[in-house]
């Protein structure tokens, strides 16, 4: 959503209208697993960008992104009409839909963190019984602490 003021409020309201319409009014089965995650509108209030995610029917199933995109494109006119009626603005903004990449980025970060944790665990296990190489105390001592050698 864009900053404060009218554009921010209108962007948020458009997101709510479209999300409600997808959930309750548009009877397209391809939109069943679509969620509107964010909405932004340009400063001139002419173009509203709606970010969406698509989930699969089950956790293991991949979402059908192409079908969801086609359904949103097909429903764009009807959704724009609903937005115009419910917002009462002079010019109803053009709706554009963009697949939200945040969930994929978050999933990728979780995978990287899991890999880092596994690597840290391997290093910890390897270091459990490890001993330092060389002398126990590798630091130089002052002359008076050294044992006396007669060979000097």
Wavefront OBJ file of the C-alpha trace (Angstrom):
o trace
v 0.000 0.000 0.000
v 1.300 3.463 -0.772
v 2.031 5.711 2.173
v -0.537 7.793 3.974
v -3.416 9.791 2.694
v -6.103 9.166 0.177
v -4.096 6.906 -2.145
v -3.140 4.621 0.746
v -6.691 4.346 2.029
v -8.065 3.790 -1.463
v -5.445 1.110 -2.218
v -6.320 -0.731 0.969
v -10.047 -0.470 0.245
v -9.590 -1.790 -3.301
v -7.673 -4.785 -1.921
v -10.498 -5.529 0.507
v -13.167 -5.217 -2.194
v -11.345 -7.513 -4.608
v -10.535 -10.089 -1.906
v -14.172 -10.198 -0.774
v -15.418 -10.430 -4.357
v -13.065 -13.300 -5.151
v -14.135 -15.142 -2.019
v -17.901 -14.593 -2.195
v -19.086 -13.281 -5.555
v -16.907 -14.571 -8.394
v -17.871 -18.196 -8.960
v -14.750 -19.390 -10.731
v -13.268 -22.584 -9.257
v -9.809 -21.510 -10.425
v -9.952 -18.644 -7.903
v -10.749 -20.903 -4.959
v -7.145 -20.921 -3.696
v -6.228 -17.311 -4.592
v -5.500 -14.851 -1.783
v -4.965 -11.117 -2.217
v -1.924 -10.237 -0.097
v -1.369 -6.553 -0.828
v -2.688 -3.708 -2.935
v -1.059 -0.503 -4.117
v -2.319 2.361 -6.191
v -0.444 4.990 -8.147
v -0.408 8.573 -6.876
v -2.759 9.669 -9.675
v -5.250 6.921 -8.607
v -5.358 5.481 -12.138
v -3.735 2.037 -11.713
v -4.193 -0.340 -8.796
v -1.756 -3.228 -8.491
v -3.022 -6.232 -6.539
v -0.547 -8.841 -5.297
v -1.825 -12.369 -4.900
v -0.698 -15.830 -3.884
v -2.044 -19.202 -4.906
v -1.916 -22.320 -2.767
v -2.441 -25.912 -3.818
v -5.369 -28.065 -2.777
v -3.077 -29.812 -0.299
v 0.213 -28.768 1.278
v 2.181 -31.125 -0.957
v 0.441 -30.156 -4.188
v 1.828 -27.398 -6.387
v -0.568 -24.499 -7.081
v -1.914 -23.955 -10.590
v -0.514 -20.474 -11.198
v -1.463 -20.292 -14.877
v -5.120 -21.118 -14.198
v -5.278 -18.542 -11.394
v -3.746 -15.876 -13.629
v -6.200 -16.688 -16.433
v -9.146 -16.535 -14.008
v -8.028 -13.171 -12.610
v -7.619 -11.810 -16.136
v -11.091 -13.062 -17.060
v -12.647 -11.536 -13.935
v -10.773 -8.221 -14.199
v -13.674 -6.289 -15.780
v -16.241 -7.497 -13.287
v -13.893 -6.777 -10.379
v -13.212 -3.282 -11.721
v -16.954 -2.638 -11.914
v -17.350 -3.727 -8.287
v -14.467 -1.491 -7.227
v -16.020 1.481 -9.042
v -19.406 0.963 -7.404
v -18.042 0.500 -3.905
v -15.423 3.249 -3.878
v -17.299 6.043 -5.589
v -14.209 7.583 -7.181
v -14.514 9.649 -10.363
v -12.224 7.352 -12.370
v -12.215 3.679 -11.495
v -8.577 2.526 -11.461
v -7.297 -0.096 -13.875
v -6.604 -3.363 -12.028
v -3.372 -5.248 -12.571
v -2.547 -8.521 -10.841
v 0.982 -9.525 -9.871
v 1.993 -12.850 -8.359
v 3.415 -12.143 -4.896
v 6.966 -13.468 -4.588
v 7.259 -12.946 -0.820
v 6.083 -16.466 0.165
v 8.600 -18.059 -2.225
v 11.388 -15.844 -0.913
v 10.417 -16.715 2.672
v 10.405 -20.430 1.847
v 13.859 -20.079 0.257
v 15.165 -18.252 3.346
v 13.775 -21.000 5.596
v 15.588 -23.613 3.498
v 18.853 -21.654 3.754
v 18.454 -21.307 7.527
v 17.763 -25.047 7.877
v 20.883 -25.806 5.842
v 22.955 -23.447 8.021
v 21.602 -25.061 11.214
v 22.504 -28.529 9.904
v 26.006 -27.339 9.031
v 26.424 -25.766 12.490
v 25.314 -29.025 14.097
v 27.906 -30.980 12.082
v 30.654 -28.578 13.174
v 29.516 -28.816 16.801
v 29.572 -32.634 16.689
v 33.044 -32.635 15.091
v 34.358 -30.239 17.752
v 33.018 -32.206 20.747
v 36.063 -34.456 21.224
v 38.562 -32.340 19.343
v 41.844 -31.274 20.880
v 43.945 -28.296 19.859
v 46.963 -29.032 17.686
v 50.395 -28.296 19.130
v 51.236 -27.357 22.724
v 48.600 -26.908 25.368
v 49.732 -23.334 25.945
v 51.166 -21.960 22.680
v 51.941 -18.472 24.041
v 55.396 -17.203 24.869
v 56.192 -16.790 28.538
v 58.351 -14.129 30.196
v 61.994 -15.037 30.821
v 61.644 -15.555 34.566
v 58.902 -18.168 34.108
v 60.956 -20.300 31.747
v 62.880 -23.255 33.182
v 66.626 -22.714 33.405
v 68.631 -24.368 30.647
v 72.351 -24.952 31.196
v 73.029 -25.211 27.449
v 72.944 -21.454 26.721
l 1 2 3 4 5 6 7 8 9 10 11 12 13 14 15 16 17 18 19 20 21 22 23 24 25 26 27 28 29 30 31 32 33 34 35 36 37 38 39 40 41 42 43 44 45 46 47 48 49 50 51 52 53 54 55 56 57 58 59 60 61 62 63 64 65 66 67 68 69 70 71 72 73 74 75 76 77 78 79 80 81 82 83 84 85 86 87 88 89 90 91 92 93 94 95 96 97 98 99 100 101 102 103 104 105 106 107 108 109 110 111 112 113 114 115 116 117 118 119 120 121 122 123 124 125 126 127 128 129 130 131 132 133 134 135 136 137 138 139 140 141 142 143 144 145 146 147 148 149 150 151 152
